Amino acid sequence: MNNQSFGRGGGRGRGRGRGQGGNPVFSRLGASTDQNGNTGSGQAGGFSQPGSGVPFGGASMVGQSDGPVQVSIKGCRGKPEASLFKFLNMKVERPVNATNVNYRGEIMYITVPSMDIAQELLKLSGIRFYGEKLSFQIKPHPVKFGTGTGSCSGSSDSASIRDRLIALLQTWADPQGSALDLSGLAHDPIIQSMGAGSLQDSKLFEAILVLAAQLYTNVITINLANNGLSSLRPVANLGMHFPKLRNLSLMNNMISDFRELNCLSESGSKVPLSNLSELILQGNPASEAELRQPNGGASYVEKVQQRFPTVSRLDMNPVTPRAEPGQETSGPSAQPVSRKLPFPTAQSFSEDAAVNELAVAFLAGFFKLYDENRSGLSDIYDSAAAFSLMVDTTHPTSEFARTNPDSQKRVDLTTYIRISRNLTRVKSQARRIQALVVGKAAVMQTIAQLPTTQHPVQDDKRFSFDAWRVDVADSAQQAVVLAVHGEFTEQPSQNVLSFDRTFVLVPAPPGSPAAAIGSPCVVTNDQLTLRRYNGFHSWLPQTEPAPAHNLNLSPEQQEMARVLQEQTGLNVEWTLKCLENYGWNYQQAMAEFP
């Protein structure tokens, strides 16, 4: 993804800006017209856009029985409704339980459960909220609003809906206005209160998209997850409203047929998503069913790239795009973009000969003990060592994995998942803390419970590692970070899994158990990532470089490009463009690439 990212959090970001003018689509949403010409909407409890206020006034309580009571509020039009109701709950020291939220001009009308609550609100007249004085009145003769889901023709209610959608969009947009989180709209209380019916209703989404396009002209990321969408017709105009869109999440919807994607692609849209580089379909019946098929990973990628040939990340995994964003394509026959770097590459990288010697010796000793005598690893873990395990359950999508039987084999990962600390899935802070294993004894107990393994260390092409020195905070010594990529076979199941394992190593203190067994270092941090088998061809030395994009690369720039491509999954053109755009500043390039 570029500049924005999915699936890392559930919160909404606050955006900026306010739309100007009206749009007829809003007059079709949210309220019905009764026989007296009144219009309105249902229940609400969300957010709204700041506006102006009017001084307070009083009211008689004649004409209302002890039951639901209508109260009018001046001075809050355009203010965040959710914040307002939270504020009122605090002031009256109990839930206000406001329902039937409607607007007429500058006045908000709400219904509260009892006269007792209404009288408590009346006492608050004159209090300031968002800098404006609020005025409360109990309505002895309630103002009537429509309650159905038909068309809305009244300009006041149409403006009310528009104002409320503006406010909601501002909570759904990030501060830069480049990402919109439109996930879980079915559970949004204000969307529910608009009486717009099912989210399959294209009018609701069209209203949101039209207004969002007016407010935010540089949107490149949209999250439509968890909206119960079985059809994409309600959002078929995404390409027209957001021509720069690069990243789209449709996670956890009800899409059961890949043909639903056609309305967003060249095969079914006059304005397709021609710049799309990331798509998330995980959690839809169509993708789940496809991945259960033999060779499902390959056919899944094929069905997506038939429609979106520029996609380079699918379900948060890198895939080889068939075309660059904006490039004319010829459908399935388009050739994949080259991923070869324009210079030879090495299998592993070490900062210098001394670091390389340490890394090779450590890995040989570590994997021998891990496979044959795990209890012996106790000597080389620091007393305060930390260990964590992350399981990547997505299906491998590399060219190798499409035909390899070990990659296509369904593997039971339950033993690992129960202690997995995959931060994209483990959202609870308490669970994240619990899953981090701290202390030598706890680390040894945890790794002893994992299945027996056999690492093919005799075949060095099946492993790649990178090793470099780092400074240790508040210490004069340096540590070595060692990141190794490889595979192992579980015993006795014979399941083959790919892994990444990152160690932080510090010199073994003289007289320590590690030094006593001849280890030059001890492990302070150990992070293990497991995934279904994805082969080893991606790191084999590249002896035939692709045509050079830039022949004037220093050895440092070549290594920087290799590492960035490995970390991001970008093809050669975009790897070099990314580094060139940021003046060959690797840290900045990675910071801008999620």
ZAMARGU-4260 file (C-alpha; in steps of 0.2 Angstrom, whole numbers, plus 5000, padded with zeros to 4 digits):
<rodrens>
0) 5000/5000/5000 | 5005/5018/4997 | 5005/5030/5012 | 4990/5021/5020 | 4987/5004/5027
5) 4973/4992/5032 | 4969/4980/5046 | 4980/4987/5059 | 4967/4995/5070 | 4948/4998/5073
10) 4948/5016/5077 | 4941/5031/5067 | 4953/5045/5062 | 4947/5063/5062 | 4947/5072/5046
15) 4946/5090/5041 | 4935/5101/5029 | 4917/5104/5026 | 4907/5102/5010 | 4899/5116/5000
20) 4883/5116/4992 | 4870/5103/4990 | 4867/5087/4981 | 4850/5080/4976 | 4855/5062/4982
25) 4853/5068/5000 | 4834/5072/4997 | 4831/5054/4994 | 4838/5047/5010 | 4833/5046/5028
30) 4815/5052/5030 | 4798/5050/5024 | 4784/5063/5021 | 4769/5061/5032 | 4751/5068/5027
35) 4755/5085/5034 | 4771/5087/5024 | 4783/5084/5038 | 4799/5074/5036 | 4811/5067/5047
40) 4822/5052/5052 | 4823/5039/5066 | 4835/5036/5080 | 4852/5043/5082 | 4867/5044/5093
45) 4883/5049/5084 | 4893/5064/5077 | 4890/5080/5069 | 4899/5095/5062 | 4903/5111/5072
50) 4891/5126/5069 | 4884/5141/5078 | 4872/5143/5093 | 4858/5153/5100 | 4855/5159/5118
55) 4843/5149/5129 | 4825/5150/5132 | 4811/5142/5143 | 4796/5131/5141 | 4780/5125/5149
60) 4778/5107/5153 | 4759/5107/5150 | 4752/5094/5139 | 4765/5079/5141 | 4761/5064/5151
65) 4774/5054/5161 | 4782/5045/5147 | 4793/5049/5132 | 4795/5068/5131 | 4801/5079/5117
70) 4815/5091/5121 | 4822/5105/5109 | 4840/5110/5110 | 4847/5127/5103 | 4865/5130/5101
75) 4871/5112/5096 | 4867/5112/5077 | 4883/5105/5069 | 4891/5100/5085 | 4896/5081/5088
80) 4881/5072/5093 | 4890/5058/5102 | 4900/5071/5112 | 4884/5081/5116 | 4875/5066/5123
85) 4890/5060/5133 | 4891/5078/5140 | 4873/5078/5144 | 4874/5061/5153 | 4888/5067/5163
90) 4879/5083/5168 | 4863/5075/5173 | 4873/5060/5181 | 4863/5047/5172 | 4860/5041/5154
95) 4849/5053/5144 | 4845/5039/5131 | 4840/5052/5118 | 4831/5045/5103 | 4822/5052/5088
100) 4835/5064/5084 | 4829/5077/5071 | 4833/5095/5066 | 4823/5109/5060 | 4833/5124/5056
105) 4845/5127/5070 | 4836/5117/5083 | 4839/5099/5087 | 4824/5089/5093 | 4826/5073/5104
110) 4815/5062/5114 | 4820/5057/5131 | 4811/5042/5141 | 4803/5053/5155 | 4798/5070/5161
115) 4811/5068/5175 | 4825/5068/5163 | 4818/5082/5153 | 4817/5093/5168 | 4835/5089/5172
120) 4840/5094/5155 | 4830/5110/5157 | 4840/5115/5172 | 4856/5115/5160 | 4850/5129/5150
125) 4864/5142/5148 | 4878/5129/5150 | 4891/5130/5137 | 4896/5116/5125 | 4909/5118/5112
130) 4909/5137/5116 | 4891/5140/5113 | 4877/5142/5126 | 4864/5128/5125 | 4845/5132/5127
135) 4833/5118/5132 | 4814/5118/5130 | 4801/5104/5134 | 4789/5104/5120 | 4771/5103/5127
140) 4765/5100/5109 | 4778/5089/5101 | 4784/5093/5084 | 4780/5079/5072 | 4793/5071/5060
145) 4791/5057/5048 | 4796/5040/5053 | 4796/5030/5038 | 4810/5026/5025 | 4802/5033/5010
150) 4809/5048/5000 | 4813/5064/5009 | 4808/5080/5000 | 4809/5093/5014 | 4825/5104/5012
155) 4827/5106/5031 | 4828/5087/5034 | 4839/5085/5018 | 4851/5098/5025 | 4851/5089/5041
160) 4856/5072/5033 | 4869/5081/5024 | 4876/5089/5039 | 4876/5073/5049 | 4885/5064/5035
165) 4898/5078/5034 | 4901/5076/5052 | 4902/5057/5051 | 4914/5058/5036 | 4926/5069/5046
170) 4927/5056/5059 | 4930/5043/5046 | 4944/5052/5037 | 4962/5052/5042 | 4970/5069/5046
175) 4978/5070/5028 | 4961/5067/5020 | 4969/5052/5010 | 4960/5038/5018 | 4942/5034/5023
180) 4937/5021/5035 | 4919/5016/5030 | 4919/4999/5038 | 4905/4993/5049 | 4892/5006/5044
185) 4878/4994/5048 | 4883/4996/5066 | 4884/5015/5066 | 4870/5022/5076 | 4868/5038/5065
190) 4868/5028/5049 | 4854/5017/5058 | 4844/5032/5063 | 4843/5039/5045 | 4831/5026/5040
195) 4840/5022/5024 | 4836/5004/5025 | 4849/4990/5021 | 4867/4995/5016 | 4863/4986/5000
200) 4853/5002/4996 | 4864/5010/4983 | 4857/5027/4988 | 4865/5027/5005 | 4882/5023/4998
205) 4880/5035/4983 | 4876/5049/4995 | 4892/5045/5006 | 4903/5043/4991 | 4897/5059/4982
210) 4899/5069/4998 | 4916/5061/5002 | 4923/5065/4985 | 4918/5083/4987 | 4926/5084/5004
215) 4942/5074/5000 | 4949/5075/4983 | 4965/5065/4986 | 4958/5049/4994 | 4969/5034/4990
220) 4963/5021/5003 | 4946/5016/5007 | 4940/5003/5020 | 4923/4995/5016 | 4926/4980/5028
225) 4912/4972/5038 | 4897/4980/5029 | 4888/4964/5024 | 4889/4968/5006 | 4884/4953/4995
230) 4884/4965/4979 | 4896/4979/4975 | 4883/4988/4964 | 4881/5000/4979 | 4899/5006/4977
235) 4901/5003/4958 | 4905/5022/4956 | 4921/5021/4966 | 4932/5024/4951 | 4922/5039/4946
240) 4922/5047/4963 | 4940/5042/4968 | 4951/5040/4952 | 4967/5040/4963 | 4961/5025/4973
245) 4976/5013/4976 | 4970/5003/4991 | 4953/4995/4994 | 4948/4983/5008 | 4932/4973/5006
250) 4936/4961/5020 | 4923/4951/5029 | 4908/4955/5018 | 4896/4943/5009 | 4903/4943/4992
255) 4901/4925/4985 | 4905/4927/4967 | 4921/4935/4959 | 4910/4942/4945 | 4904/4955/4958
260) 4921/4963/4956 | 4917/4967/4938 | 4908/4983/4941 | 4924/4990/4948 | 4935/4983/4934
265) 4938/4987/4915 | 4926/4972/4911 | 4911/4981/4919 | 4915/4999/4923 | 4918/5015/4912
270) 4929/5022/4925 | 4938/5006/4933 | 4950/5006/4947 | 4965/5007/4936 | 4977/5012/4949
275) 4973/4999/4962 | 4988/4991/4970 | 4981/4983/4985 | 4965/4973/4988 | 4959/4964/5003
280) 4945/4951/5000 | 4949/4940/5015 | 4934/4934/5024 | 4922/4934/5009 | 4913/4917/5004
285) 4921/4919/4986 | 4939/4920/4992 | 4937/4907/5006 | 4929/4895/4994 | 4943/4898/4981
290) 4957/4895/4994 | 4949/4878/4998 | 4951/4872/4981 | 4967/4862/4975 | 4979/4875/4969
295) 4967/4888/4976 | 4981/4901/4980 | 4986/4902/4961 | 4968/4902/4955 | 4963/4915/4968
300) 4977/4927/4962 | 4972/4923/4944 | 4954/4928/4946 | 4958/4944/4955 | 4971/4950/4942
305) 4960/4946/4928 | 4950/4961/4934 | 4964/4971/4942 | 4980/4968/4934 | 4989/4981/4944
310) 4986/4973/4961 | 5003/4970/4969 | 4996/4966/4986 | 4982/4954/4989 | 4975/4950/5007
315) 4991/4959/5013 | 5003/4947/5004 | 5014/4953/4989 | 5009/4946/4972 | 5017/4950/4955
320) 5007/4963/4946 | 5003/4961/4927 | 5004/4980/4924 | 5009/4996/4932 | 4995/5007/4939
325) 4987/5017/4924 | 4995/5006/4911 | 4984/5000/4897 | 4982/4981/4899 | 4975/4967/4888
330) 4967/4957/4902 | 4973/4940/4907 | 4987/4939/4893 | 4996/4954/4900 | 5014/4950/4905
335) 5019/4951/4923 | 5030/4966/4928 | 5049/4961/4930 | 5054/4959/4949 | 5073/4957/4945
340) 5084/4970/4951 | 5096/4978/4938 | 5112/4971/4947 | 5117/4954/4954 | 5110/4950/4971
345) 5117/4939/4985 | 5108/4926/4996 | 5113/4934/5013 | 5120/4950/5019 | 5132/4953/5034
350) 5139/4970/5039 | 5157/4963/5039 | 5167/4947/5040 | 5166/4946/5059 | 5147/4948/5060
355) 5146/4935/5046 | 5157/4923/5056 | 5147/4925/5072 | 5130/4923/5063 | 5135/4907/5054
360) 5142/4899/5070 | 5127/4904/5080 | 5114/4898/5068 | 5123/4881/5066 | 5123/4878/5085
365) 5106/4885/5088 | 5096/4874/5076 | 5106/4859/5081 | 5100/4861/5099 | 5083/4867/5094
370) 5080/4851/5084 | 5089/4838/5095 | 5090/4845/5113 | 5079/4861/5116 | 5083/4861/5135
375) 5101/4864/5130 | 5096/4881/5123 | 5094/4887/5141 | 5112/4891/5142 | 5111/4904/5128
380) 5096/4913/5133 | 5098/4929/5144 | 5089/4928/5161 | 5077/4942/5155 | 5075/4936/5137
385) 5059/4939/5127 | 5051/4927/5115 | 5036/4929/5104 | 5028/4919/5090 | 5017/4925/5076
390) 5007/4914/5064 | 5003/4920/5046 | 4988/4910/5041 | 4986/4917/5023 | 4989/4906/5009
395) 5006/4908/5000 | 5004/4916/4982 | 5022/4914/4975 | 5024/4906/4958 | 5033/4892/4967
400) 5019/4889/4979 | 5006/4887/4965 | 5013/4870/4961 | 5022/4864/4976 | 5013/4850/4985
405) 5020/4856/5002 | 5013/4873/4999 | 4996/4867/4994 | 4994/4855/5008 | 4982/4860/5022
410) 4992/4861/5038 | 4985/4862/5056 | 4992/4877/5064 | 4982/4876/5080 | 4997/4872/5091
415) 5005/4888/5086 | 4990/4899/5084 | 4985/4897/5103 | 5001/4907/5108 | 5002/4918/5092
420) 5005/4936/5095 | 5000/4942/5077 | 4996/4960/5081 | 4984/4961/5065 | 4973/4948/5074
425) 4976/4950/5092 | 4968/4967/5097 | 4966/4965/5116 | 4981/4974/5124 | 4980/4962/5139
430) 4981/4947/5126 | 4996/4955/5118 | 5005/4957/5134 | 5000/4939/5139 | 5007/4932/5123
435) 5024/4940/5125 | 5035/4927/5134 | 5047/4935/5146 | 5061/4927/5156 | 5072/4912/5152
440) 5061/4899/5162 | 5045/4905/5153 | 5054/4905/5136 | 5061/4887/5138 | 5044/4881/5144
445) 5035/4889/5129 | 5047/4882/5115 | 5047/4865/5123 | 5028/4864/5120 | 5031/4867/5101
450) 5031/4852/5089 | 5048/4844/5086 | 5057/4850/5070 | 5071/4846/5058 | 5079/4861/5050
455) 5089/4856/5034 | 5104/4866/5039 | 5115/4854/5028 | 5107/4863/5012 | 5112/4881/5014
460) 5102/4887/4999 | 5086/4884/5009 | 5092/4898/5021 | 5095/4916/5020 | 5100/4928/5034
465) 5105/4946/5036 | 5116/4952/5051 | 5121/4969/5057 | 5127/4978/5072 | 5116/4990/5082
470) 5120/5001/5097 | 5112/4996/5114 | 5103/5010/5123 | 5112/5016/5139 | 5127/5004/5136
475) 5144/5005/5128 | 5142/4988/5120 | 5134/4984/5103 | 5121/4970/5099 | 5119/4960/5083
480) 5102/4959/5075 | 5101/4942/5065 | 5086/4939/5054 | 5085/4922/5046 | 5073/4915/5033
485) 5071/4897/5030 | 5061/4881/5032 | 5059/4866/5044 | 5049/4849/5044 | 5038/4845/5058
490) 5040/4828/5066 | 5031/4816/5064 | 5018/4825/5053 | 5031/4829/5040 | 5022/4846/5037
495) 5035/4858/5029 | 5033/4876/5035 | 5042/4892/5031 | 5049/4903/5045 | 5057/4920/5048
500) 5066/4922/5065 | 5074/4937/5072 | 5087/4937/5086 | 5095/4951/5096 | 5112/4944/5101
505) 5124/4952/5114 | 5141/4946/5119 | 5141/4932/5132 | 5148/4938/5149 | 5164/4929/5154
510) 5160/4915/5165 | 5142/4914/5159 | 5133/4897/5155 | 5134/4903/5136 | 5153/4906/5137
515) 5155/4889/5146 | 5148/4880/5131 | 5158/4890/5119 | 5144/4902/5113 | 5151/4920/5109
520) 5134/4928/5113 | 5117/4926/5122 | 5099/4929/5115 | 5090/4944/5123 | 5075/4944/5110
525) 5069/4930/5099 | 5054/4933/5087 | 5048/4918/5077 | 5035/4920/5062 | 5028/4905/5054
530) 5018/4903/5038 | 5014/4889/5025 | 5028/4883/5014 | 5033/4896/5002 | 5050/4889/4995
535) 5067/4897/4995 | 5069/4903/4977 | 5065/4921/4981 | 5083/4923/4990 | 5093/4913/4978
540) 5107/4923/4970 | 5102/4932/4955 | 5115/4930/4941 | 5106/4938/4927 | 5101/4956/4931
545) 5086/4964/4922 | 5089/4978/4911 | 5096/4992/4922 | 5084/5006/4927 | 5099/5016/4933
550) 5117/5009/4930 | 5125/5022/4942 | 5121/5014/4958 | 5134/5012/4972 | 5136/4996/4981
555) 5127/5004/4996 | 5112/5009/4985 | 5111/4992/4977 | 5110/4984/4994 | 5097/4997/5000
560) 5087/4992/4984 | 5088/4974/4988 | 5083/4976/5006 | 5068/4988/5002 | 5061/4976/4989
565) 5062/4961/5001 | 5053/4971/5014 | 5040/4979/5003 | 5037/4966/4989 | 5038/4980/4976
570) 5044/4976/4959 | 5061/4984/4952 | 5054/4999/4944 | 5044/5005/4960 | 5058/5000/4972
575) 5070/5011/4963 | 5057/5025/4961 | 5053/5024/4979 | 5071/5026/4984 | 5074/5040/4971
580) 5059/5050/4977 | 5066/5050/4995 | 5084/5054/4990 | 5090/5036/4994 | 5085/5039/5012
585) 5080/5021/5016 | 5072/5025/5033 | 5061/5038/5025 | 5056/5027/5011 | 5051/5013/5023
590) 5042/5026/5034 | 5031/5031/5020 | 5028/5013/5014 | 5016/5004/5027
</rodrens>
